[in-house]
Amino acid sequence: MDVNRRQFLTYLGAGAAALASLATGIPALAAGESLSGKTADHLFGLEAKKHKFSPKFKPIRPTTKDDVVLPEGFRYDVVAVYGDRINKAGDTFGFNADFTCFLPIDGRSDHGLLWVNHEYLGELEYYVTGYDALNADPKQNRRTAEQIRKYLYALGGSVIEVKKENGRWKLVSDSAYGCRVSGLTKHVLTGPAASIAKEVTGTFANCSGGVTLWNTILSCEENFQDVVNDCKLPDSRHYGWVVEVDPFDPASTPKKHTALGRFSHENTAMVIAPTGQLVVYMGDDANDQYVYKYVSKGKYDPKAGKQNSKLLEEGTLYVANFGKGAWIALDYASNEVLQQATDSAGKPLFSSQADVLVNCRDAAKAVGATPMDRPEDVEVHPIDGSVFIAMTNNAKHGNFYGQIVRLFEQDGNHAGTAFTFEIFAAGGPQSGFAAPDNMAFDSAGNLWVVTDISSSSMNSGIYTPFGNNGVYLIPTSGDHKGEAVQFASAPVGAEMTGPWFTPDEKTLFLSVQHPGENLTSYDRPTSHWPKGGSSVALPGVIAITGF
């Protein structure tokens, strides 16, 4: 790899790189292999001597085709779609798949558990509950109790068992591991704001997420308010958290970790600092919102296994000030600004750390954090430890195409309070992509990016050149650093989300979310993916092979 001086200074050694790689879905380095050993050469054709980028596929061009379009030599299997049975009890795969994560069974790359988020219903609610959302009066919430039950069951996440047999990926429909964590599932709260309730019901608006170093899932609750209103739920403070799920233990109770703050979480990216502390990076996906990181009080212990979950219960939440290159602690006990903050009527905004965590956006604003252009996915580079942040867009600022920011922690210390940053790649016709959203790294440090042009803007106006939403490959070093090439295109109205590789990097899992979302009438679908013909579009998860 072409590592410059700053990258070298942030490189912490194979051990730290291995831990970082686990959090990005490529554990190649975690086995103790050297950086000069296994890379993603078989994926991208990197030339070891010249360090030039020469992907072994012919990039596709933008398209409006109602299908998942891939380069020649690649194919996809539809692994699961909404309504598929996932266990003997008859539980079914949820709606609008988003974040995906593959966890191997017995270390295998062809057999494992796949966690998939289910974010929202939106205007396609009719197909799930029978409620006519397109023609309903938004001021009169007339969903029946049964419609609300179906609504909440369709959201949250699914644990499914998947196998590759005879070259094809398939769902194990009677799996003992298969289970749903939905808007009806009981959860417990941990951390400083746990006093809100002994138990809360449900998780929903689950956008992206992450994986812990002890093999559990972190699923992120994002735009929860619509569901709270639609389903007449009594306390919105129960939602907007990071949820930990153990996919290998279907009977375990999911945890909502309040120490990580409450806002519209996109995802989590976990890494170990040189101090041994656990660090979790997060973005708040909305216009003029903030970038956060959480630093545990205790140190990560590989021998402690799932007991390391306690590290997510006690620590410090920080928010970024990009103008100063500083992380500001959102700690009520030590931050006088938070202690003295008042609303327009002169009433104190916060009286405890629980108040700060429940009202993170107000706290971030009070301490002078930098409002950003929809900070969505945050990922840690598996080799040099730099932090990549997808800023999707912000029309209020004239930023219609978005960009990817690369943040460098001072001295490579992820637990520190100082950083610098650069604009790694800018969206627009000149780069070929717009509205970057989820990201993932391969073991050579190349970046995969999926895009999120809204269905109302797609293939119109300034977004016409980009066609449907897509998947792009961007090298992070070498002669072609920052240059995007398109690998895949989504069906009509859809976005592809949650990219995740198997350990051998021969399969890429992706969700196809909200195909046909841009409809104006339920009897005139705009997409018929994946079944074609006159069928109704169904969201689901796919496995791409051919690498």
C-alpha positions as CSV (number, residue, x, y, z in Angstrom):
1,M,0.0,0.0,0.0
2,D,1.1,3.6,-0.7
3,V,1.1,4.9,2.9
4,N,2.1,8.5,3.4
5,R,3.7,10.0,6.5
6,R,0.5,10.9,8.2
7,Q,-1.0,7.5,7.5
8,F,2.1,5.9,8.9
9,L,1.9,7.8,12.1
10,T,-1.7,6.7,12.6
11,Y,-0.8,3.1,11.9
12,L,-0.9,1.4,15.3
13,G,0.4,-2.0,14.4
14,A,-1.2,-5.3,13.3
15,G,-3.0,-5.8,16.6
16,A,-5.0,-2.6,16.4
17,A,-5.5,-3.0,12.6
18,A,-6.9,-6.5,13.3
19,L,-9.4,-5.1,15.8
20,A,-10.4,-2.4,13.4
21,S,-10.9,-4.9,10.6
22,L,-13.3,-6.9,12.7
23,A,-15.6,-3.9,13.0
24,T,-15.7,-3.4,9.2
25,G,-16.6,-7.0,8.2
26,I,-13.2,-8.0,6.9
27,P,-11.4,-10.0,9.6
28,A,-8.5,-11.0,7.4
29,L,-6.0,-9.0,9.6
30,A,-7.5,-10.4,12.8
31,A,-5.9,-13.8,12.2
32,G,-2.5,-12.2,12.8
33,E,-1.6,-12.0,9.1
34,S,0.8,-9.2,8.2
35,L,-0.3,-6.2,6.1
36,S,1.9,-7.4,3.3
37,G,0.2,-10.8,3.4
38,K,-3.4,-11.4,2.5
39,T,-5.1,-8.5,0.7
40,A,-8.1,-8.2,-1.6
41,D,-6.0,-8.9,-4.7
42,H,-8.5,-11.4,-5.9
43,L,-11.2,-8.8,-5.7
44,F,-9.5,-5.8,-7.3
45,G,-6.4,-6.9,-9.0
46,L,-4.0,-4.7,-7.0
47,E,-0.5,-4.9,-8.4
48,A,1.8,-5.6,-5.4
49,K,4.8,-3.9,-6.9
50,K,3.3,-0.8,-8.6
51,H,0.4,-0.3,-6.1
52,K,-1.9,0.7,-8.9
53,F,-5.7,0.1,-8.9
54,S,-6.9,-2.2,-11.6
55,P,-10.2,-3.8,-10.7
56,K,-11.0,-7.1,-12.3
57,F,-14.3,-6.0,-13.6
58,K,-15.5,-3.6,-16.2
59,P,-17.3,-0.7,-14.4
60,I,-21.0,-0.4,-15.3
61,R,-22.6,2.8,-16.5
62,P,-25.6,4.5,-14.8
63,T,-28.9,2.8,-15.7
64,T,-32.6,3.1,-15.0
65,K,-33.2,-0.7,-15.4
66,D,-35.6,-2.3,-12.8
67,D,-33.0,-4.9,-11.7
68,V,-29.8,-5.2,-9.8
69,V,-27.3,-4.6,-12.6
70,L,-23.7,-6.0,-12.1
71,P,-20.5,-6.2,-14.2
72,E,-20.1,-9.1,-16.6
73,G,-19.1,-12.2,-14.7
74,F,-21.0,-11.4,-11.5
75,R,-24.4,-12.6,-10.4
76,Y,-26.7,-12.2,-7.4
77,D,-28.9,-14.6,-5.4
78,V,-32.0,-13.3,-3.7
79,V,-31.5,-14.7,-0.2
80,A,-34.6,-13.4,1.6
81,V,-37.5,-11.0,0.9
82,Y,-40.3,-9.7,3.0
83,G,-42.5,-12.4,4.3
84,D,-40.1,-15.4,4.0
85,R,-40.3,-17.8,6.9
86,I,-37.1,-17.8,8.9
87,N,-37.6,-20.5,11.6
88,K,-39.8,-23.4,12.7
89,A,-42.0,-21.2,14.7
90,G,-43.1,-19.4,11.5
91,D,-41.5,-16.0,12.1
92,T,-41.1,-14.1,8.9
93,F,-38.5,-11.8,7.4
94,G,-39.2,-8.1,8.0
95,F,-39.8,-5.2,5.7
96,N,-37.3,-2.7,4.1
97,A,-34.1,-4.5,4.7
98,D,-31.1,-2.2,5.5
99,F,-27.9,-3.0,7.4
100,T,-26.6,-6.5,6.9
101,C,-23.8,-8.4,8.8
102,F,-22.5,-11.9,8.2
103,L,-21.3,-13.9,11.2
104,P,-19.6,-17.2,10.3
105,I,-20.7,-20.5,11.8
106,D,-17.6,-22.5,12.7
107,G,-15.4,-20.0,10.9
108,R,-16.9,-20.8,7.5
109,S,-17.4,-18.4,4.7
110,D,-20.2,-20.4,3.1
111,H,-22.4,-20.9,6.2
112,G,-23.4,-18.3,8.8
113,L,-25.9,-16.0,10.4
114,L,-27.0,-12.9,8.7
115,W,-28.4,-10.0,10.7
116,V,-30.6,-7.7,8.7
117,N,-32.2,-4.4,9.9
118,H,-35.8,-3.5,8.9
119,E,-36.1,0.3,8.9
120,Y,-39.6,1.5,7.9
121,L,-42.8,1.0,5.9
122,G,-43.5,4.5,4.5
123,E,-45.9,4.7,1.6
124,L,-45.7,0.9,1.1
125,E,-47.5,0.3,4.4
126,Y,-50.6,-0.9,2.5
127,Y,-48.9,-4.1,1.5
128,V,-48.0,-4.9,5.1
129,T,-50.9,-3.8,7.2
130,G,-53.7,-2.9,4.7
131,Y,-53.7,0.8,5.8
132,D,-54.0,3.1,2.9
133,A,-51.2,5.5,3.7
134,L,-51.3,7.2,0.3
135,N,-54.9,8.4,0.8
136,A,-55.1,8.7,4.5
137,D,-55.5,12.0,6.4
138,P,-52.2,12.5,8.2
139,K,-54.1,14.4,11.0
140,Q,-56.3,11.4,11.7
141,N,-54.4,8.3,12.8
142,R,-56.9,5.6,12.2
143,R,-54.8,2.5,12.3
144,T,-56.4,-0.4,14.1
145,A,-54.7,-2.3,16.9
146,E,-54.1,-5.2,14.5
147,Q,-52.6,-2.9,11.9
148,I,-50.3,-1.4,14.5
149,R,-49.2,-4.9,15.6
150,K,-48.4,-5.8,11.9
151,Y,-46.6,-2.5,11.5
152,L,-44.4,-3.0,14.5
153,Y,-43.7,-6.6,13.7
154,A,-42.4,-5.8,10.2
155,L,-39.7,-3.5,11.7
156,G,-36.6,-4.1,13.8
157,G,-34.3,-6.8,12.6
158,S,-34.0,-10.5,11.5
159,V,-31.5,-13.1,12.4
160,I,-31.4,-15.6,9.5
161,E,-29.3,-18.7,8.8
162,V,-27.8,-18.7,5.3
163,K,-25.8,-21.3,3.4
164,K,-24.0,-21.5,0.0
165,E,-24.8,-24.8,-1.7
166,N,-24.0,-25.7,-5.3
167,G,-22.8,-22.2,-5.8
168,R,-26.0,-20.5,-4.7
169,W,-26.8,-18.8,-1.4
170,K,-30.1,-19.7,0.2
171,L,-32.1,-19.1,3.4
172,V,-32.5,-21.9,6.0
173,S,-36.2,-21.4,6.6
174,D,-36.4,-23.8,9.6
175,S,-33.2,-22.6,11.4
176,A,-32.9,-22.9,15.2
177,Y,-31.1,-19.5,15.1
178,G,-33.7,-17.7,13.0
179,C,-35.5,-15.1,15.1
180,R,-37.0,-11.6,15.0
181,V,-36.2,-8.6,17.1
182,S,-39.1,-6.3,16.3
183,G,-41.2,-3.4,17.4
184,L,-42.9,-5.9,19.7
185,T,-39.8,-7.3,21.4
186,K,-39.0,-6.5,25.1
187,H,-35.7,-4.7,25.6
188,V,-33.8,-3.4,28.6
189,L,-31.9,-0.1,29.0
190,T,-28.4,0.2,30.3
191,G,-26.2,3.1,31.3
192,P,-26.9,6.6,32.8
193,A,-30.4,7.0,31.3
194,A,-31.6,3.5,32.2
195,S,-33.9,5.0,34.9
196,I,-36.3,6.0,32.1
197,A,-37.9,2.6,32.3
198,K,-37.2,-0.9,33.7
199,E,-38.2,-2.3,30.3
200,V,-39.1,-0.9,26.9
201,T,-41.1,-2.5,24.1
202,G,-39.7,-2.7,20.6
203,T,-37.0,-1.4,18.3
204,F,-37.7,0.2,15.0
205,A,-36.4,2.7,12.5
206,N,-33.3,0.5,12.5
207,C,-31.0,2.0,9.8
208,S,-27.4,0.8,9.8
209,G,-25.3,-0.7,12.6
210,G,-22.1,-2.5,13.4
211,V,-20.5,-5.5,15.0
212,T,-18.8,-5.7,18.4
213,L,-15.5,-7.3,19.0
214,W,-17.3,-10.0,21.0
215,N,-19.5,-11.1,18.1
216,T,-22.8,-9.3,18.8
217,I,-24.7,-6.9,16.7
218,L,-25.2,-3.1,17.3
219,S,-28.4,-2.0,15.5
220,C,-29.1,1.7,15.3
221,E,-32.5,3.4,15.8
222,E,-32.7,6.4,13.5
223,N,-35.9,8.3,12.5
224,F,-38.1,6.8,15.2
225,Q,-40.6,9.7,15.6
226,D,-42.8,8.7,12.7
227,V,-43.3,5.2,14.1
228,V,-44.0,6.6,17.5
229,N,-46.7,8.8,16.1
230,D,-48.1,6.2,13.6
231,C,-48.4,3.5,16.3
232,K,-49.6,5.8,19.1
233,L,-46.7,4.9,21.4
234,P,-46.6,6.7,24.8
235,D,-42.9,7.6,25.3
236,S,-40.5,8.6,22.5
237,R,-37.6,8.5,25.0
238,H,-37.6,4.7,24.7
239,Y,-36.3,5.0,21.1
240,G,-33.3,6.6,19.3
241,W,-30.7,4.4,20.9
242,V,-28.0,1.8,19.9
243,V,-29.4,-1.7,20.5
244,E,-27.1,-4.7,21.2
245,V,-28.4,-8.1,20.0
246,D,-26.8,-11.5,20.4
247,P,-27.6,-13.4,17.2
248,F,-26.3,-16.7,18.5
249,D,-28.6,-16.6,21.5
250,P,-32.2,-16.1,20.3
251,A,-33.5,-16.2,23.9
252,S,-31.3,-13.3,25.1
253,T,-32.8,-9.9,25.8
254,P,-31.6,-7.1,23.6
255,K,-30.1,-4.1,25.3
256,K,-30.4,-0.4,24.5
257,H,-27.1,1.3,25.6
258,T,-28.0,4.8,26.7
259,A,-24.4,5.9,27.3
260,L,-24.0,6.1,23.5
261,G,-26.6,8.9,23.3
262,R,-30.1,9.3,21.8
263,F,-30.4,10.8,18.3
264,S,-31.0,9.6,14.7
265,H,-28.2,7.0,14.7
266,E,-27.0,5.8,11.4
267,N,-24.4,3.2,12.4
268,T,-21.6,2.4,14.8
269,A,-17.9,1.8,14.0
270,M,-15.9,0.2,16.8
271,V,-12.1,0.3,17.3
272,I,-9.6,-0.1,20.2
273,A,-7.5,2.9,21.1
274,P,-3.8,2.6,22.0
275,T,-4.9,3.0,25.6
276,G,-7.0,-0.2,25.3
277,Q,-10.2,1.7,25.6
278,L,-13.2,0.9,23.4
279,V,-14.1,3.7,20.9
280,V,-17.4,3.8,19.0
281,Y,-17.9,6.4,16.2
282,M,-21.4,7.4,15.2
283,G,-23.3,9.9,13.0
284,D,-26.6,11.6,13.4
285,D,-28.4,11.3,10.0
286,A,-30.2,14.6,9.6
287,N,-29.4,18.0,8.1
288,D,-27.2,20.1,10.4
289,Q,-26.6,17.4,12.9
290,Y,-23.4,16.1,14.5
291,V,-20.7,13.5,14.5
292,Y,-20.1,11.6,17.8
293,K,-17.8,9.1,19.4
294,Y,-18.0,7.2,22.6
295,V,-14.9,6.2,24.7
296,S,-15.3,3.6,27.3
297,K,-14.0,4.1,30.9
298,G,-12.6,0.6,31.1
299,K,-10.3,-1.3,28.7
300,Y,-11.2,-4.1,26.3
301,D,-10.2,-7.6,27.4
302,P,-10.2,-10.2,24.6
303,K,-10.5,-13.0,27.2
304,A,-13.7,-11.5,28.7
305,G,-15.8,-12.3,25.7
306,K,-19.4,-11.0,25.9
307,Q,-18.7,-9.5,29.3
308,N,-17.0,-6.6,27.3
309,S,-20.6,-5.4,26.7
310,K,-20.3,-3.7,30.0
311,L,-17.8,-1.2,28.3
312,L,-20.8,0.2,26.5
313,E,-22.5,1.2,29.8
314,E,-19.9,3.5,31.3
315,G,-17.8,6.0,29.4
316,T,-17.7,9.5,27.8
317,L,-19.7,10.6,24.8
318,Y,-18.0,13.3,22.7
319,V,-19.2,15.4,19.8
320,A,-17.0,16.9,17.1
321,N,-16.2,20.6,16.5
322,F,-14.6,20.5,13.0
323,G,-13.7,24.2,13.0
324,K,-11.4,23.6,16.0
325,G,-10.5,19.9,15.3
326,A,-11.7,19.0,18.8
327,W,-13.8,16.4,20.4
328,I,-16.0,18.0,23.2
329,A,-17.1,15.9,26.1
330,L,-20.8,15.7,26.6
331,D,-20.3,15.1,30.3
332,Y,-22.6,17.0,32.6
333,A,-20.4,16.6,35.7
334,S,-17.4,18.3,34.1
335,N,-18.8,20.5,31.4
336,E,-19.9,23.9,32.8
337,V,-21.6,24.8,29.6
338,L,-24.0,21.9,30.0
339,Q,-24.6,22.8,33.6
340,Q,-25.5,26.4,32.7
341,A,-27.4,25.8,29.5
342,T,-31.0,27.2,29.5
343,D,-33.9,27.3,27.1
344,S,-35.6,30.4,25.8
345,A,-37.5,30.8,29.0
346,G,-34.4,30.6,31.1
347,K,-35.2,27.1,32.4
348,P,-32.2,24.7,32.7
349,L,-31.9,22.3,29.8
350,F,-30.1,19.6,31.7
351,S,-30.0,18.5,35.4
352,S,-28.1,15.2,35.0
353,Q,-26.1,13.1,32.6
354,A,-29.3,11.2,31.8
355,D,-30.8,14.5,30.5
356,V,-27.8,15.1,28.3
357,L,-28.0,11.6,26.8
358,V,-31.7,11.7,26.2
359,N,-31.4,15.2,24.6
360,C,-28.1,14.8,22.7
361,R,-28.9,17.2,19.9
362,D,-29.6,20.0,22.4
363,A,-26.4,19.2,24.3
364,A,-24.3,19.1,21.1
365,K,-25.7,22.5,20.1
366,A,-25.1,24.0,23.5
367,V,-21.4,23.1,23.5
368,G,-20.7,24.5,20.1
369,A,-20.4,21.3,18.0
370,T,-20.3,21.7,14.2
371,P,-23.6,21.1,12.3
372,M,-22.8,18.8,9.4
373,D,-24.5,17.8,6.1
374,R,-26.3,14.6,7.1
375,P,-23.5,12.6,8.7
376,E,-24.5,9.0,7.9
377,D,-22.2,6.0,7.9
378,V,-18.9,6.2,9.8
379,E,-16.2,3.6,9.2
380,V,-12.6,3.0,10.4
381,H,-10.0,2.3,7.8
382,P,-8.7,-1.3,8.6
383,I,-5.0,-0.4,7.9
384,D,-4.3,3.2,8.9
385,G,-7.1,3.8,11.4
386,S,-8.4,7.0,9.8
387,V,-12.1,7.6,10.1
388,F,-14.3,8.0,7.0
389,I,-17.7,9.8,7.3
390,A,-20.4,9.9,4.6
391,M,-22.0,13.3,4.4
392,T,-25.0,12.5,2.3
393,N,-26.1,16.0,1.3
394,N,-27.8,19.1,2.7
395,A,-29.9,21.1,0.2
396,K,-30.2,24.0,2.7
397,H,-26.5,24.6,2.3
398,G,-26.5,24.1,-1.5
399,N,-24.7,20.7,-1.0
400,F,-26.8,18.5,-3.2
401,Y,-24.3,15.8,-4.0
402,G,-22.6,15.2,-0.7
403,Q,-19.0,14.1,0.1
404,I,-16.9,11.7,2.1
405,V,-14.8,13.2,4.9
406,R,-11.7,11.5,6.2
407,L,-10.8,12.3,9.8
408,F,-7.3,11.7,11.3
409,E,-7.0,11.4,15.1
410,Q,-4.0,13.1,16.5
411,D,-1.1,10.6,17.0
412,G,-3.5,7.9,15.9
413,N,-5.2,8.0,19.3
414,H,-8.9,7.2,18.8
415,A,-9.5,8.0,22.5
416,G,-7.9,11.5,22.1
417,T,-9.6,14.9,21.8
418,A,-7.8,16.4,18.8
419,F,-8.1,15.7,15.1
420,T,-7.6,17.0,11.5
421,F,-9.7,16.1,8.5
422,E,-9.9,16.3,4.7
423,I,-12.5,16.0,2.0
424,F,-11.6,12.6,0.7
425,A,-14.2,12.5,-2.2
426,A,-16.9,14.9,-3.4
427,G,-20.1,13.8,-5.0
428,G,-21.2,15.2,-8.3
429,P,-21.2,14.6,-12.1
430,Q,-17.4,15.0,-12.0
431,S,-17.0,12.0,-9.7
432,G,-19.9,9.9,-11.0
433,F,-21.7,9.4,-7.7
434,A,-24.1,11.4,-5.5
435,A,-25.5,11.2,-1.9
436,P,-23.0,8.7,-0.3
437,D,-24.5,6.6,2.4
438,N,-23.3,3.2,3.8
439,M,-19.7,2.3,3.4
440,A,-17.5,-0.8,3.9
441,F,-13.8,-1.6,3.5
442,D,-12.1,-4.6,1.9
443,S,-8.9,-5.9,3.5
444,A,-6.7,-3.9,1.1
445,G,-8.3,-0.7,2.4
446,N,-10.4,0.1,-0.7
447,L,-13.8,1.7,0.1
448,W,-17.2,0.5,-1.1
449,V,-19.9,3.1,-1.1
450,V,-23.6,2.9,-1.7
451,T,-25.7,5.9,-2.6
452,D,-29.0,7.3,-1.3
453,I,-30.5,9.7,-3.8
454,S,-34.1,10.0,-2.6
455,S,-36.8,8.3,-4.7
456,S,-38.5,11.6,-5.3
457,S,-35.3,13.1,-6.9
458,M,-33.9,10.0,-8.6
459,N,-33.6,10.3,-12.4
460,S,-34.8,13.9,-12.5
461,G,-33.3,17.3,-12.5
462,I,-29.7,17.5,-11.4
463,Y,-29.7,13.8,-10.5
464,T,-30.5,12.5,-14.0
465,P,-26.9,11.7,-14.9
466,F,-26.6,9.2,-12.0
467,G,-29.5,6.9,-13.0
468,N,-30.7,4.6,-10.2
469,N,-28.8,4.4,-6.9
470,G,-25.7,2.4,-7.0
471,V,-22.6,0.8,-5.5
472,Y,-19.2,2.3,-6.1
473,L,-15.6,1.3,-5.4
474,I,-13.1,3.9,-4.4
475,P,-9.4,3.2,-3.6
476,T,-8.0,5.1,-0.6
477,S,-4.4,5.1,-1.6
478,G,-2.2,4.9,-4.7
479,D,-2.4,6.7,-8.1
480,H,-6.2,6.5,-8.2
481,K,-7.0,7.5,-4.7
482,G,-10.5,9.0,-4.4
483,E,-11.6,8.0,-7.9
484,A,-15.0,6.2,-8.0
485,V,-16.0,3.4,-10.3
486,Q,-19.5,2.0,-10.4
487,F,-20.0,-1.7,-9.5
488,A,-23.7,-2.1,-9.2
489,S,-27.1,-0.4,-9.9
490,A,-30.3,-0.8,-7.9
491,P,-33.8,-1.5,-9.1
492,V,-36.3,1.4,-9.7
493,G,-36.9,3.5,-6.6
494,A,-34.5,1.5,-4.5
495,E,-31.3,2.0,-2.7
496,M,-28.8,-0.8,-1.9
497,T,-27.7,-0.7,1.7
498,G,-25.6,-2.5,4.3
499,P,-22.6,-3.8,2.2
500,W,-20.8,-6.7,4.0
501,F,-18.3,-9.3,2.8
502,T,-17.9,-12.9,3.9
503,P,-14.4,-13.5,5.5
504,D,-13.0,-15.0,2.2
505,E,-14.3,-11.9,0.4
506,K,-16.0,-14.0,-2.3
507,T,-19.5,-12.9,-1.4
508,L,-20.9,-9.4,-0.9
509,F,-24.2,-9.1,0.9
510,L,-26.4,-6.1,0.2
511,S,-30.0,-5.1,1.0
512,V,-32.3,-3.9,-1.7
513,Q,-34.4,-1.4,0.2
514,H,-37.8,0.2,-0.8
515,P,-37.9,-0.9,-4.5
516,G,-40.8,0.9,-6.1
517,E,-41.2,3.4,-3.3
518,N,-41.9,6.2,-5.7
519,L,-45.4,5.1,-6.4
520,T,-48.5,7.2,-6.6
521,S,-51.1,4.4,-6.7
522,Y,-51.0,1.0,-5.1
523,D,-52.4,-0.6,-8.3
524,R,-49.6,0.9,-10.4
525,P,-46.3,-0.3,-9.0
526,T,-43.2,1.4,-10.3
527,S,-41.0,-1.6,-9.7
528,H,-41.5,-5.4,-9.9
529,W,-38.3,-6.5,-8.4
530,P,-37.4,-9.3,-7.7
531,K,-40.1,-11.5,-9.2
532,G,-40.8,-9.4,-12.3
533,G,-43.9,-9.5,-14.5
534,S,-46.8,-7.6,-12.8
535,S,-45.7,-8.6,-9.3
536,V,-45.5,-6.1,-6.4
537,A,-41.9,-5.1,-5.5
538,L,-40.5,-6.7,-2.3
539,P,-37.5,-5.5,-0.3
540,G,-34.9,-8.1,0.6
541,V,-31.3,-9.1,0.9
542,I,-29.0,-10.4,-1.9
543,A,-25.7,-12.2,-2.1
544,I,-23.3,-11.1,-5.0
545,T,-20.7,-13.6,-6.2
546,G,-18.2,-13.7,-9.0
547,F,-15.2,-12.2,-7.2
